Amino acid sequence: MIGLLYPTRDCGEDDFLACARKLDPDLTVDFVYVPWGENIGRVEDLDPAGKHEAVRELGSPERLSAAARFDTAPDVVSWACSSCSFTRGLAGAREQASVLGERLGVPARSTSLAYLTALAHLRIERVALASVYHRDTTATFADFLAEAGINTVHSVSADAPSDRALATWDRRRITELAAASDHEDAEAVLIPETALHTTPLLEDLETSLGKPVLTATAVTLWDALRTLGTPPVRQGLGSLFRR
């Protein structure tokens, strides 16, 4: 079983489950939710600086540890939130995973760490970012990648109001964002948001752009399965699961 810590209920969980079913009908994914800070209110009402601080707070190791209470112990756990796992930098992401691993006694990962493992696996060093965040948060993700030797050659920032809003994005909006972010020097396009419903689009996005497109949902599950052994090889789910 894969245990996922997730930030907001009823957003992209069904996309994780759809991806898991395509990988293995018997694969179980369980969610627990990390509560937002008591003083946050509505995330969509915050200014960019307020949102940035809110996701930093949500990703505090203490908050993650307190929330990590699964009914059945998972075989591996991952903090399935992109921004909340990269805004503390590479050392902060590693601390989150370390605390979760100690708390549950199983291997622990996060979406941001999954991106680094996936890029290393595909031997990719230059990327474009199809970011749903404000430009300042996009820059923070680029800095996180740079710590691991990944160069961001181009990015776009949609500045979406909240993960709930992103959960309603349709195929057209996601496809347009990916296309706008692409650059001839980029070896892959990254779409770092676990509220988006990207599983049905993976093959079409890669065919359209002619390069790997790494979505937050796909890399999170791939990395969790890789931590346990060898991820399954499947058609229709993009480059990660074809190799």
C-alpha positions as CSV (number, residue, x, y, z in Angstrom):
1,M,0.0,0.0,0.0
2,I,1.1,3.5,-0.8
3,G,0.2,6.1,1.8
4,L,-0.1,9.7,0.7
5,L,-0.2,12.8,2.8
6,Y,-2.4,15.3,0.9
7,P,-3.1,19.0,1.5
8,T,-6.8,19.5,0.5
9,R,-9.6,17.0,0.5
10,D,-11.5,16.2,-2.7
11,C,-9.1,17.8,-5.2
12,G,-6.9,15.4,-7.1
13,E,-7.2,12.1,-5.2
14,D,-9.3,10.5,-8.0
15,D,-6.5,11.2,-10.5
16,F,-4.0,9.4,-8.2
17,L,-6.5,6.5,-8.0
18,A,-7.0,6.5,-11.8
19,C,-3.2,6.3,-12.3
20,A,-2.8,3.6,-9.7
21,R,-5.5,1.4,-11.4
22,K,-3.7,1.7,-14.7
23,L,-0.5,0.6,-13.1
24,D,-1.9,-2.3,-11.1
25,P,-5.6,-2.9,-10.3
26,D,-4.6,-4.4,-7.0
27,L,-2.5,-1.4,-6.0
28,T,-4.0,0.4,-2.9
29,V,-3.5,4.1,-2.3
30,D,-4.6,5.6,1.0
31,F,-4.8,9.3,1.9
32,V,-4.5,11.3,5.1
33,Y,-4.9,15.0,5.1
34,V,-2.6,17.6,6.5
35,P,-4.6,20.5,8.0
36,W,-3.9,24.1,7.0
37,G,-2.8,26.5,9.7
38,E,-5.5,27.7,12.0
39,N,-5.0,31.3,10.8
40,I,-5.0,30.7,7.1
41,G,-8.7,31.1,6.3
42,R,-9.4,30.7,2.5
43,V,-6.2,30.2,0.6
44,E,-7.7,31.9,-2.5
45,D,-8.1,35.1,-0.5
46,L,-4.3,35.3,0.4
47,D,-1.9,37.4,-1.6
48,P,1.2,35.7,-3.2
49,A,3.3,36.2,-0.1
50,G,0.6,34.9,2.1
51,K,0.1,31.8,0.0
52,H,3.9,31.2,-0.1
53,E,4.0,31.3,3.7
54,A,0.9,29.2,4.1
55,V,2.4,26.3,2.0
56,R,5.7,26.6,4.0
57,E,3.8,26.2,7.2
58,L,1.7,23.3,5.9
59,G,4.9,21.5,5.1
60,S,6.5,21.9,8.5
61,P,7.9,18.5,9.6
62,E,5.9,18.7,12.9
63,R,2.6,19.2,11.1
64,L,3.3,16.3,8.7
65,S,4.3,14.0,11.5
66,A,1.2,14.8,13.5
67,A,-1.0,14.2,10.4
68,A,0.6,10.9,9.4
69,R,-1.9,8.5,11.0
70,F,-3.0,5.8,8.6
71,D,-5.6,3.2,9.5
72,T,-3.4,0.5,8.0
73,A,0.4,1.0,7.9
74,P,1.6,1.7,4.4
75,D,4.6,0.1,2.7
76,V,5.8,3.5,1.6
77,V,4.6,7.0,2.3
78,S,4.9,10.2,0.3
79,W,4.1,13.9,1.0
80,A,2.0,14.4,-2.2
81,C,2.2,18.1,-2.5
82,S,4.6,19.9,-4.8
83,S,4.8,23.4,-3.5
84,C,4.7,22.3,0.2
85,S,7.7,20.1,-0.4
86,F,9.9,22.4,-2.4
87,T,9.4,25.8,-0.6
88,R,11.8,24.7,2.2
89,G,14.6,23.9,-0.3
90,L,16.3,20.6,-0.8
91,A,17.4,20.2,2.8
92,G,13.9,20.9,3.9
93,A,12.4,18.3,1.6
94,R,14.8,15.7,2.9
95,E,14.0,16.7,6.4
96,Q,10.2,16.2,5.7
97,A,10.9,12.7,4.3
98,S,13.2,11.8,7.2
99,V,10.6,12.8,9.8
100,L,7.9,10.9,8.1
101,G,10.1,7.8,7.8
102,E,10.9,7.9,11.5
103,R,7.3,8.5,12.4
104,L,5.9,5.5,10.4
105,G,8.9,3.2,10.2
106,V,8.7,2.9,6.4
107,P,10.5,4.5,3.4
108,A,9.3,8.1,3.0
109,R,9.4,10.5,0.0
110,S,7.7,13.6,-1.4
111,T,6.5,14.9,-4.8
112,S,9.5,17.3,-5.1
113,L,12.0,14.5,-4.2
114,A,10.2,12.3,-6.7
115,Y,10.9,14.9,-9.5
116,L,14.6,14.8,-8.8
117,T,14.7,11.0,-8.9
118,A,12.6,10.9,-12.1
119,L,14.9,13.4,-13.8
120,A,18.0,11.5,-12.8
121,H,16.4,8.3,-14.1
122,L,15.7,9.9,-17.4
123,R,19.1,11.6,-17.5
124,I,17.5,15.0,-17.9
125,E,19.3,18.2,-16.9
126,R,17.3,21.0,-18.7
127,V,13.6,21.5,-18.1
128,A,10.7,23.8,-18.7
129,L,8.2,24.5,-16.0
130,A,4.4,24.6,-16.7
131,S,3.7,26.1,-13.3
132,V,0.3,26.9,-11.9
133,Y,1.9,29.0,-9.2
134,H,2.7,32.7,-8.8
135,R,6.0,33.6,-10.5
136,D,7.8,33.9,-7.1
137,T,6.8,30.3,-6.1
138,T,7.8,29.1,-9.6
139,A,11.2,30.7,-9.0
140,T,11.4,28.9,-5.7
141,F,10.8,25.6,-7.5
142,A,13.5,26.5,-10.1
143,D,15.9,27.2,-7.2
144,F,15.0,23.8,-5.7
145,L,15.8,22.1,-9.0
146,A,19.0,24.0,-9.3
147,E,20.2,22.7,-6.0
148,A,20.1,19.3,-7.6
149,G,21.9,20.4,-10.8
150,I,18.7,20.8,-12.9
151,N,18.6,23.9,-15.1
152,T,15.2,25.6,-15.8
153,V,15.5,27.0,-19.3
154,H,11.9,28.4,-19.5
155,S,8.8,28.7,-17.3
156,V,5.3,30.1,-17.3
157,S,3.3,30.9,-14.2
158,A,-0.5,30.6,-14.2
159,D,-0.9,32.1,-10.7
160,A,-4.0,30.0,-10.0
161,P,-6.0,31.0,-6.9
162,S,-6.1,27.6,-5.1
163,D,-5.8,23.8,-5.4
164,R,-9.6,23.6,-5.4
165,A,-9.7,25.8,-8.5
166,L,-6.9,23.7,-10.2
167,A,-8.9,20.5,-9.6
168,T,-11.5,21.9,-12.0
169,W,-9.1,22.6,-14.9
170,D,-10.0,20.7,-18.0
171,R,-7.9,19.1,-20.7
172,R,-7.7,22.4,-22.7
173,R,-6.3,24.5,-19.9
174,I,-3.7,21.9,-18.9
175,T,-2.6,21.3,-22.5
176,E,-2.3,25.1,-23.2
177,L,-0.2,25.6,-20.1
178,A,2.2,22.8,-21.1
179,A,2.5,24.1,-24.6
180,A,3.2,27.6,-23.4
181,S,5.9,26.5,-21.2
182,D,7.8,24.4,-23.7
183,H,11.2,25.5,-25.0
184,E,13.5,24.0,-27.7
185,D,16.3,23.7,-25.1
186,A,14.2,21.8,-22.6
187,E,14.6,18.1,-22.5
188,A,11.3,17.7,-20.5
189,V,8.3,19.7,-19.3
190,L,7.3,19.6,-15.7
191,I,3.8,20.2,-14.4
192,P,4.2,20.3,-10.6
193,E,0.7,20.2,-9.1
194,T,-1.0,17.3,-7.5
195,A,-4.5,18.8,-7.7
196,L,-4.5,18.7,-11.6
197,H,-6.2,15.8,-13.4
198,T,-3.3,14.8,-15.7
199,T,-3.4,11.0,-15.9
200,P,-5.7,10.9,-19.1
201,L,-3.4,13.4,-20.8
202,L,0.1,11.9,-20.3
203,E,0.5,10.2,-23.7
204,D,-1.2,13.0,-25.7
205,L,1.0,15.7,-24.0
206,E,4.2,13.8,-24.8
207,T,3.2,13.1,-28.3
208,S,2.3,16.8,-28.9
209,L,5.5,18.2,-27.3
210,G,7.8,15.5,-28.5
211,K,9.5,15.0,-25.1
212,P,8.8,13.7,-21.6
213,V,6.1,15.5,-19.6
214,L,6.4,14.8,-15.9
215,T,3.3,15.4,-13.9
216,A,3.2,15.6,-10.1
217,T,0.8,12.7,-9.8
218,A,2.8,10.4,-12.1
219,V,6.2,11.1,-10.5
220,T,4.8,10.7,-7.0
221,L,3.4,7.2,-7.7
222,W,6.4,6.2,-9.8
223,D,8.9,7.2,-7.1
224,A,6.9,5.5,-4.4
225,L,6.9,2.2,-6.4
226,R,10.5,2.6,-7.3
227,T,11.3,3.0,-3.6
228,L,9.8,-0.4,-3.0
229,G,11.4,-2.1,-6.1
230,T,11.0,-1.7,-9.8
231,P,8.0,0.3,-11.1
232,P,5.8,-1.5,-13.5
233,V,6.2,-0.9,-17.2
234,R,3.0,0.3,-18.8
235,Q,1.9,1.9,-22.0
236,G,-0.2,5.1,-22.0
237,L,1.3,6.7,-18.9
238,G,4.3,8.5,-20.4
239,S,8.0,8.1,-20.5
240,L,8.6,7.2,-16.9
241,F,6.5,4.0,-17.1
242,R,7.8,2.9,-20.5
243,R,11.4,2.5,-19.3
